[in-house]
Amino acid sequence: MSTPLVHIVLWRMNGTNLQERLFQAKSAAEAFEATRGRIEGVHDMQVGVNVVDAPDAWDLALCMRFESKADLDAYQSHPAHLEIKKIIGPMRMERKQVDFEWRP
């Protein structure tokens, strides 16, 4: 039996001011939302733009739950994910990721 995984990613956008970063983060969030229900193995997805401007805040967060590590691996090369990477890549300053086993 495979273990579900949670995949969390945070981005800092490279806009020169808060408004630019907000626009970039919203564009990226919309790209993720457009994939909802289109990628097999994704059990749940939440994506959100930061709403509290704080010194240590990140601009965008993504939390996805996959049925298995194999599904997470398949997602990495899924065409929809590769398209999102093309959108976010030029806009990102920094990216962090953590993956852990889901325990309900």
DRENPALUM-160556 format. One line per 4 residues: their letters; for each residue z, x, y of C-alpha. Coordinates in nm, 3 decimals, always signed. Layout:
<sites>
A> Z,X,Y  ...
</sites>
This chain:
<sites>
MSTP> +0.000,+0.000,+0.000  -0.094,+0.137,+0.342  +0.142,+0.149,+0.636  +0.039,-0.013,+0.966
LVHI> +0.027,+0.224,+1.264  +0.091,+0.179,+1.634  -0.141,+0.376,+1.864  -0.021,+0.420,+2.225
VLWR> -0.226,+0.594,+2.492  -0.141,+0.654,+2.859  -0.380,+0.765,+3.131  -0.348,+0.901,+3.481
MNGT> -0.665,+0.832,+3.670  -0.822,+1.086,+3.906  -0.874,+0.863,+4.211  -0.765,+1.016,+4.540
NLQE> -0.540,+0.724,+4.634  -0.355,+0.433,+4.479  -0.637,+0.185,+4.544  -0.896,+0.407,+4.373
RLFQ> -0.670,+0.465,+4.073  -0.601,+0.093,+4.049  -0.974,+0.017,+4.052  -1.037,+0.282,+3.784
AKSA> -0.754,+0.153,+3.565  -0.873,-0.207,+3.597  -1.228,-0.102,+3.501  -1.098,+0.078,+3.192
AEAF> -0.871,-0.216,+3.098  -1.168,-0.453,+3.122  -1.368,-0.227,+2.890  -1.089,-0.241,+2.631
EATR> -1.054,-0.620,+2.671  -1.427,-0.656,+2.602  -1.369,-0.511,+2.254  -1.100,-0.766,+2.161
GRIE> -1.179,-0.911,+1.818  -1.483,-0.687,+1.770  -1.323,-0.391,+1.591  -1.219,-0.438,+1.231
GVHD> -0.874,-0.307,+1.144  -0.723,-0.366,+1.488  -0.438,-0.607,+1.425  -0.321,-0.632,+1.787
MQVG> -0.411,-0.481,+2.124  -0.234,-0.482,+2.457  -0.376,-0.301,+2.757  -0.227,-0.301,+3.103
VNVV> -0.257,-0.152,+3.448  +0.063,-0.013,+3.598  +0.228,-0.252,+3.845  +0.510,-0.029,+3.975
DAPD> +0.414,+0.269,+4.189  +0.664,+0.539,+4.094  +0.638,+0.919,+4.090  +0.640,+0.941,+3.709
AWDL> +0.426,+0.632,+3.648  +0.098,+0.639,+3.458  -0.194,+0.424,+3.572  -0.300,+0.262,+3.244
ALCM> -0.140,+0.197,+2.905  -0.292,+0.089,+2.575  -0.099,-0.019,+2.268  -0.289,-0.102,+1.950
RFES> -0.167,-0.184,+1.601  -0.387,-0.086,+1.308  -0.355,-0.203,+0.951  -0.370,+0.156,+0.822
KADL> -0.433,+0.518,+0.913  -0.783,+0.473,+0.770  -0.846,+0.192,+1.023  -0.721,+0.412,+1.308
DAYQ> -0.949,+0.691,+1.187  -1.246,+0.450,+1.171  -1.169,+0.329,+1.524  -1.203,+0.685,+1.658
SHPA> -1.576,+0.686,+1.579  -1.645,+0.315,+1.631  -1.937,+0.263,+1.875  -1.727,+0.036,+2.102
HLEI> -1.457,+0.304,+2.128  -1.713,+0.575,+2.200  -1.852,+0.362,+2.485  -1.505,+0.323,+2.635
KKII> -1.453,+0.699,+2.618  -1.770,+0.740,+2.826  -1.626,+0.505,+3.088  -1.276,+0.654,+3.103
GPMR> -1.367,+1.020,+3.061  -1.499,+1.079,+3.415  -1.210,+0.880,+3.567  -0.915,+1.037,+3.391
MERK> -0.696,+1.317,+3.514  -0.459,+1.320,+3.220  -0.416,+1.147,+2.883  -0.122,+1.126,+2.641
QVDF> -0.108,+0.970,+2.297  +0.143,+0.887,+2.027  +0.089,+0.725,+1.687  +0.375,+0.600,+1.471
EWRP> +0.440,+0.380,+1.170  +0.492,+0.010,+1.246  +0.824,-0.125,+1.122  +0.860,-0.500,+1.191
</sites>
